[in-house]
Amino acid sequence: MSHLEPRDGVRLDVVDLAVTYGDRAAVGQVTFTVDPGEVVAVIGPNGAGKSSLLNAISGHITHHGSVMLDGRHCHHRRDRANLAIIPQRSDIDPNFPITVNELVASGRRRFLRVGRRPSGADRAVVDNALGVVGLADLSARPIRTLSGGQLQRAFLARALAQEADIFLLDEALSGVDQPTVEELVGLFGELGRSGASVLVATHDLSLVRRRFDRCLPINRTLLADGPPNAILDEHLLDRLFSAAELEPSVS
């Protein structure tokens, strides 16, 4: 398996971030900071705003408030090139005619001028990313042949090839078997130790209690911030799983 290069990382500051769809607030006035090397769980039921939050941070949807990297305001998606979002499996077309290698190589686009072909150095970055996630032997396979866990690792490899400093994973652990979940969480830890920051949206409270040192409970707004076993008491869980899971909503 290839190695993760150490990095300085960047600090992520989210300040008063809000997302609305028409007259409905999906996320309201969320503020938090993630330092380089942190691996953080974003938890909440379906409809709580987890996906909207991550998509807003990455610049994929319109939002209010500020997203800053190392104190620099990001006004456009191009300002956020070192943030990478790994989508939900339901948002991925597994039949898209692309190989694992081609998917991972698409992470190099930020470094290529129009019309320029990838260099040997670009291909080496892609090969290393595939090795880090354990997919080097599957690089020529179409993505439609991958299992759920392999597909998530392929998207992680694309983010590595992108040379992202911040990884945003939207329910990346849903629908994969338990051994694969443990492998992926272990990889998140390796990313953190390399200096990257990782935010993982999930509703698996048992996993969060066992494997994460910090969590952000979201129910349209941020309810707390801290170690799972310290903040996830009965009162907070009542607030976390109150209205959001009962109302049709964008998660």
N, C-alpha and C positions, 0 to 999 in steps of 0.2 A: 504494500500500500504506500502511496506517495505521502508527502508531508505537507503540513500547513506552514506557510511562511509566517513568522512573527510580524506583527504590525503595531503601529502606534495607536491606531483606532481613532475614532472621533466621538465626541459627546453629542448626544441627541437631546435637544430641548423641545418639548411640545408645550405650547403656551396657549391656553384658552381655546383649544381646538374644538370646533363645532361643525357638524354636518347636518344639513336639512334636506329633506325630499319634499318639495312643495311646502305645505304648512306643518309637516311632521318633523320633529327633531329626532334624528337617529343617534347623534352623539352631541352632548352639550357641555361646553366649557371644561374640557379635560386638560389638565396640566401635569406633566411629570418630566423627569430627566433620567436618561439612561447613560451611564458612563461606559467607556471602553472596557470590554471583557465581561460585561454583565449578561446573564442569560435569564430572561424574565418571562413568566407566564402571564398572558392576558386572558382572564377567565370570565365566563358568564354564559348564560343559556342562549339558545337560538333566539335571535331578535334583540340581543342586548346591545349591539353596535360594534362588536369586535372587528368584523370584516370592514365596516365603514371606517373605523378608526385606522386600521392598517393601510387601507387604500388611500385615505386622506394623507397620512404621513408620507406615503410614497409618491404622492402627487397625482394619483390616477383618478381622483374625483375632486370636485370643487369643495372647498371648505372655508371656514372662517378661522381666525386665529393664526398662530405662527408655528412654523417648523424651522428649527435652527440646527446647524451642524457646526460644532466648535464655535458657537456664538455668531455664526453667519446666517442671516435670514435666507431661506430658500423660497424664491418667488415662483419658480417654474420647475417642471419635471426635470429639465436639463441640469438644474442646480442640485438635483438629488440622485445623480448618477451612481454615487457610491452607497445608495440604499437599494436593496434588491428584495422584491416581494415574491414569495413562493405561493402560488394560488391554491385554492381548494381544488381537490380532485374533480369536483363537479363543474368547475370552471374550465377544465382542460378537455380538449377534443383528443381522445387517445388514438383516433383514426387518422389524425393529420399525418400526411406522408413525409415523415422526417425521421432520420436516424438519431440515436442517442448522441453520437458525435456531433451531428449538425445542430441539435438542440443546444448542447453545451457550447459549441463554437459561436452561437448567436450572442452569447454574453460578451464577446469581443467587439461587438459593433460600436460601442462607445469610443473605441480607440482607432477605428478605421475611417479614413476619409472616403467620400463617395467614390466608388469605382476601384478602390484599393483592395487587393486580395490579402488574406491573412498571411503573415510572414511565418518563418520557421519559429520565431519566438512566440507568436500567437498560438501556433499549434502545440508548442511545448507547454504553455499555460493550460490549454485544454486537456492535454494528456495528463498533466499533474492533477488537475481538478477531478478528472475521471478516476484517477488512482486514489485520491483522498476519500472518495465516497464508495470505493469498491466496485466500480463499474467498468474498469478498463477492458475486461474481457467481453463486455457487451456493447462496445462502442459502435459496432456496425449494425446492431439490431434496430429495426423500426420500433418507435416508442409504443406502438400498439401491442407489442409482444411483452411488455414489461408488466410486472406485478405492481400493485399500488405502492408498496414500499420502494421498489426500484425506481418508479416514476418520480417519487418525491426526492430520492437521492439524485436523480438526473437533474431536477430543477435546482437542487442545492449546488450541484457541480456547475451549472450555468451561472449561478450567483458568484461562485468562486472564480470562474473565468472572467466575470465582470469586474473582479477585484473590489467587490463590495466590502464595506466596513460594517454595515448594519444589515442584518438579515431579518425580514419580516415574514413569518410563516403563518398562513391563514388556515387553521385546522389541518395542518400537514400530517397530524397523527391519527386522523379519523379514517376508519375503514382499513387499517392495516393490522396485521396480527401482532400479538404482544412481544414476541422476540424482536420484530422489526421496530416496534415502538422503542424498546430499550436501546437498540442499536442507534436509532436516530437521535434519541436524547443524549446518548454518549457522544455522538458527533457534535451536537450542539455544545456540549461541554468542551470538546476539543477546540471548537471555534472560539469560545470564550477565552480559553487559555492562550489562544494565539493573539488575542487582543481585539477580536471582533465582538460586536454586540448582537444579541439574538432576542427577538420578541416572538413568542409562540402563542398564538391564539388557540385555546382549547377549552372544553367543558369537562375534562376529566379531572375532577378534584383529587381523586386518589393519587393519580400520577403526579399532580402538582405538589401535593404534600410530601411525596416520597423523593422527588427528583429536582425540585426547584427551590432556590433559596429566597426568591422574591416573586411576588405576584401582584398584578393590578386587577382587582375585581371591577368589572364594568357592567353597569345596567343603565345604559344611555349616558351615564356620567361616571366618573371615577369615584368608587365608594371607599377605597382604602389603598394603602401602598405599604408592603412590608413582607416579612416572612410568612408563608402560608399558615404554619401552625400557630403563629402568634395572632394573626388578624382574622382568620376564618372561623369566627365563633358563631353561635346560633343566631345572634341578632343580625350579624352581617349576612349570613346565608339566607335569612328570611328576606332581606332587602335585595340580595343578588338575584334570587329566583322568584321575585314577586310578579310584577306585571309583564315584564319583557317576554317571558316564555309563553304567555297566554295570548299575546297579540300578534297578528300577522305583521311581519316587519322584515327589513333587510338586516341581516346579522352583521 
